[in-house]
């Protein structure tokens, strides 16, 4: 497979280059967000620097995925304006539009540790040191 051949989102790995439409590197993949069982690609956590918190890039802003590189439909400045990536909670479940009243009320009383949490500085450093 050559560098320019498109690949599936399943192959995206931490550390892949993230570039703008002109091919300028604007970050690195920190984490892939999706559900492989349902083949749903939600987006990426993109790191722009060692001490910067990763930014969340929704899948709609991903133009192309090739081996080792992700092309986005945004500039570096637009990436910096994106929301900070929040680590998905382990017990987070998606409820349908028809969730019962009891389920919706119970959602108000979720324990804080089950809520998405931002990556700490230590977690970001460890992720970079022990990249796959």
Phi and psi in degrees as GROMACS dihedral restraints (atoms count N, CA, C in turn):
[ dihedral_restraints ]
;  ai    aj    ak    al  type     phi  dphi    fc
    3     4     5     6     1   -85.0    20    10
    4     5     6     7     1   166.9    20    10
    6     7     8     9     1   -57.5    20    10
    7     8     9    10     1   -32.2    20    10
    9    10    11    12     1   -90.0    20    10
   10    11    12    13     1    -1.5    20    10
   12    13    14    15     1   -74.7    20    10
   13    14    15    16     1   130.6    20    10
   15    16    17    18     1   -63.3    20    10
   16    17    18    19     1   145.8    20    10
   18    19    20    21     1  -131.5    20    10
   19    20    21    22     1   165.7    20    10
   21    22    23    24     1   -72.3    20    10
   22    23    24    25     1   154.0    20    10
   24    25    26    27     1   -64.2    20    10
   25    26    27    28     1   -21.2    20    10
   27    28    29    30     1   -60.9    20    10
   28    29    30    31     1   -26.3    20    10
   30    31    32    33     1   -86.0    20    10
   31    32    33    34     1   -12.5    20    10
   33    34    35    36     1   -58.3    20    10
   34    35    36    37     1   133.8    20    10
   36    37    38    39     1  -128.9    20    10
   37    38    39    40     1   156.6    20    10
   39    40    41    42     1   -57.0    20    10
   40    41    42    43     1   136.8    20    10
   42    43    44    45     1    96.9    20    10
   43    44    45    46     1   -11.1    20    10
   45    46    47    48     1   -61.4    20    10
   46    47    48    49     1   146.6    20    10
   48    49    50    51     1   -67.8    20    10
   49    50    51    52     1   142.0    20    10
   51    52    53    54     1  -118.2    20    10
   52    53    54    55     1   124.9    20    10
   54    55    56    57     1  -125.1    20    10
   55    56    57    58     1   159.2    20    10
   57    58    59    60     1   -84.9    20    10
   58    59    60    61     1  -179.4    20    10
   60    61    62    63     1   -61.4    20    10
   61    62    63    64     1   -25.9    20    10
   63    64    65    66     1   -84.3    20    10
   64    65    66    67     1    -4.3    20    10
   66    67    68    69     1    91.5    20    10
   67    68    69    70     1     7.3    20    10
   69    70    71    72     1   -80.9    20    10
   70    71    72    73     1   131.0    20    10
   72    73    74    75     1   -68.2    20    10
   73    74    75    76     1   128.7    20    10
   75    76    77    78     1  -123.2    20    10
   76    77    78    79     1    -0.7    20    10
   78    79    80    81     1   172.0    20    10
   79    80    81    82     1  -172.6    20    10
   81    82    83    84     1  -133.2    20    10
   82    83    84    85     1   148.3    20    10
   84    85    86    87     1   -69.1    20    10
   85    86    87    88     1   126.4    20    10
   87    88    89    90     1   -98.7    20    10
   88    89    90    91     1   -40.0    20    10
   90    91    92    93     1  -159.7    20    10
   91    92    93    94     1   149.1    20    10
   93    94    95    96     1  -103.8    20    10
   94    95    96    97     1   134.8    20    10
   96    97    98    99     1  -114.4    20    10
   97    98    99   100     1   120.1    20    10
   99   100   101   102     1   177.9    20    10
  100   101   102   103     1   179.0    20    10
  102   103   104   105     1  -122.4    20    10
  103   104   105   106     1   100.9    20    10
  105   106   107   108     1   -67.3    20    10
  106   107   108   109     1   -28.8    20    10
  108   109   110   111     1   -65.3    20    10
  109   110   111   112     1   -34.0    20    10
  111   112   113   114     1  -103.3    20    10
  112   113   114   115     1     1.7    20    10
  114   115   116   117     1    54.0    20    10
  115   116   117   118     1    50.7    20    10
  117   118   119   120     1  -116.8    20    10
  118   119   120   121     1   114.0    20    10
  120   121   122   123     1   -97.5    20    10
  121   122   123   124     1   112.3    20    10
  123   124   125   126     1   -88.8    20    10
  124   125   126   127     1   -37.5    20    10
  126   127   128   129     1   161.5    20    10
  127   128   129   130     1  -161.8    20    10
  129   130   131   132     1  -136.2    20    10
  130   131   132   133     1   150.4    20    10
  132   133   134   135     1   -97.9    20    10
  133   134   135   136     1   122.0    20    10
  135   136   137   138     1  -117.5    20    10
  136   137   138   139     1   126.0    20    10
  138   139   140   141     1   -92.4    20    10
  139   140   141   142     1   133.3    20    10
  141   142   143   144     1  -106.0    20    10
  142   143   144   145     1    -8.2    20    10
  144   145   146   147     1  -175.2    20    10
  145   146   147   148     1   163.0    20    10
  147   148   149   150     1   -56.9    20    10
  148   149   150   151     1   -43.3    20    10
  150   151   152   153     1  -100.4    20    10
  151   152   153   154     1    -2.5    20    10
  153   154   155   156     1   -81.0    20    10
  154   155   156   157     1   143.1    20    10
  156   157   158   159     1   -73.7    20    10
  157   158   159   160     1   140.6    20    10
  159   160   161   162     1   -61.6    20    10
  160   161   162   163     1   148.9    20    10
  162   163   164   165     1  -105.7    20    10
  163   164   165   166     1   146.4    20    10
  165   166   167   168     1   -89.9    20    10
  166   167   168   169     1   127.0    20    10
  168   169   170   171     1  -116.4    20    10
  169   170   171   172     1   113.2    20    10
  171   172   173   174     1   -66.8    20    10
  172   173   174   175     1   154.3    20    10
  174   175   176   177     1   -58.4    20    10
  175   176   177   178     1   -26.8    20    10
  177   178   179   180     1   -63.3    20    10
  178   179   180   181     1   -21.0    20    10
  180   181   182   183     1   -94.7    20    10
  181   182   183   184     1     0.9    20    10
  183   184   185   186     1   -89.2    20    10
  184   185   186   187     1   116.4    20    10
  186   187   188   189     1   -84.7    20    10
  187   188   189   190     1   -43.6    20    10
  189   190   191   192     1  -152.9    20    10
  190   191   192   193     1   145.4    20    10
  192   193   194   195     1  -121.8    20    10
  193   194   195   196     1   115.8    20    10
  195   196   197   198     1  -123.8    20    10
  196   197   198   199     1   166.1    20    10
  198   199   200   201     1   -53.7    20    10
  199   200   201   202     1   113.9    20    10
  201   202   203   204     1    83.3    20    10
  202   203   204   205     1     0.3    20    10
  204   205   206   207     1  -148.6    20    10
  205   206   207   208     1   138.9    20    10
  207   208   209   210     1  -117.8    20    10
  208   209   210   211     1   127.8    20    10
  210   211   212   213     1  -103.2    20    10
  211   212   213   214     1   127.7    20    10
  213   214   215   216     1  -104.9    20    10
  214   215   216   217     1   158.6    20    10
  216   217   218   219     1   -96.4    20    10
  217   218   219   220     1    47.0    20    10
  219   220   221   222     1  -152.7    20    10
  220   221   222   223     1   162.5    20    10
  222   223   224   225     1   -92.4    20    10
  223   224   225   226     1   172.7    20    10
  225   226   227   228     1   -60.4    20    10
  226   227   228   229     1   -39.8    20    10
  228   229   230   231     1   -64.2    20    10
  229   230   231   232     1   -40.9    20    10
  231   232   233   234     1   -65.4    20    10
  232   233   234   235     1   -38.5    20    10
  234   235   236   237     1   -61.1    20    10
  235   236   237   238     1   -42.6    20    10
  237   238   239   240     1   -62.3    20    10
  238   239   240   241     1   -25.7    20    10
  240   241   242   243     1   -85.2    20    10
  241   242   243   244     1    -9.9    20    10
  243   244   245   246     1   -69.5    20    10
  244   245   246   247     1   157.3    20    10
  246   247   248   249     1   -64.9    20    10
  247   248   249   250     1   150.4    20    10
  249   250   251   252     1   -65.4    20    10
  250   251   252   253     1   140.2    20    10
  252   253   254   255     1   -67.8    20    10
  253   254   255   256     1   133.9    20    10
  255   256   257   258     1  -111.2    20    10
  256   257   258   259     1   123.9    20    10
  258   259   260   261     1   -60.8    20    10
  259   260   261   262     1   126.0    20    10
  261   262   263   264     1   -62.4    20    10
  262   263   264   265     1   140.7    20    10
  264   265   266   267     1   -71.1    20    10
  265   266   267   268     1   144.8    20    10
  267   268   269   270     1   -63.8    20    10
  268   269   270   271     1   -33.2    20    10
  270   271   272   273     1  -102.2    20    10
  271   272   273   274     1    11.7    20    10
  273   274   275   276     1   -67.0    20    10
  274   275   276   277     1   127.3    20    10
  276   277   278   279     1  -122.5    20    10
  277   278   279   280     1   144.5    20    10
  279   280   281   282     1   -92.4    20    10
  280   281   282   283     1   125.9    20    10
  282   283   284   285     1  -102.2    20    10
  283   284   285   286     1   146.9    20    10
  285   286   287   288     1   -71.9    20    10
  286   287   288   289     1   171.1    20    10
  288   289   290   291     1   -63.7    20    10
  289   290   291   292     1   -22.3    20    10
  291   292   293   294     1   -98.3    20    10
  292   293   294   295     1    26.8    20    10
  294   295   296   297     1   -59.7    20    10
  295   296   297   298     1   141.3    20    10
  297   298   299   300     1   -68.9    20    10
  298   299   300   301     1   162.1    20    10
  300   301   302   303     1   -58.6    20    10
  301   302   303   304     1   -42.1    20    10
  303   304   305   306     1   -61.4    20    10
  304   305   306   307     1   -40.1    20    10
  306   307   308   309     1   -65.8    20    10
  307   308   309   310     1   -42.3    20    10
  309   310   311   312     1   -67.7    20    10
  310   311   312   313     1   -39.6    20    10
  312   313   314   315     1   -66.6    20    10
  313   314   315   316     1   -41.3    20    10
  315   316   317   318     1   -61.7    20    10
  316   317   318   319     1   -30.9    20    10
  318   319   320   321     1   -62.9    20    10
  319   320   321   322     1   -23.6    20    10
  321   322   323   324     1   -70.4    20    10
  322   323   324   325     1   -27.8    20    10
  324   325   326   327     1  -102.3    20    10
  325   326   327   328     1    34.2    20    10
  327   328   329   330     1   -71.4    20    10
  328   329   330   331     1   137.7    20    10
  330   331   332   333     1   -65.3    20    10
  331   332   333   334     1   141.6    20    10
  333   334   335   336     1   -55.8    20    10
  334   335   336   337     1   -35.5    20    10
  336   337   338   339     1   -70.1    20    10
  337   338   339   340     1   -14.6    20    10
  339   340   341   342     1   -89.6    20    10
  340   341   342   343     1    -6.9    20    10
  342   343   344   345     1   -80.4    20    10
  343   344   345   346     1   148.8    20    10
  345   346   347   348     1   -58.0    20    10
  346   347   348   349     1   138.3    20    10
  348   349   350   351     1  -124.0    20    10
  349   350   351   352     1   143.4    20    10
  351   352   353   354     1   -68.9    20    10
  352   353   354   355     1   152.2    20    10
  354   355   356   357     1   -68.0    20    10
  355   356   357   358     1   136.8    20    10
  357   358   359   360     1   -79.4    20    10
  358   359   360   361     1   165.3    20    10
  360   361   362   363     1   -57.5    20    10
  361   362   363   364     1   -43.4    20    10
  363   364   365   366     1   -60.5    20    10
  364   365   366   367     1   -44.9    20    10
  366   367   368   369     1   -62.7    20    10
  367   368   369   370     1   -41.6    20    10
  369   370   371   372     1   -64.1    20    10
  370   371   372   373     1   -42.1    20    10
  372   373   374   375     1   -65.2    20    10
  373   374   375   376     1   -43.5    20    10
  375   376   377   378     1   -64.8    20    10
  376   377   378   379     1   -38.1    20    10
  378   379   380   381     1   -60.9    20    10
  379   380   381   382     1   -39.4    20    10
  381   382   383   384     1   -74.4    20    10
  382   383   384   385     1   -36.2    20    10
  384   385   386   387     1   -69.4    20    10
  385   386   387   388     1   -40.5    20    10
  387   388   389   390     1  -107.2    20    10
  388   389   390   391     1    39.5    20    10
  390   391   392   393     1   -59.1    20    10
  391   392   393   394     1   143.1    20    10
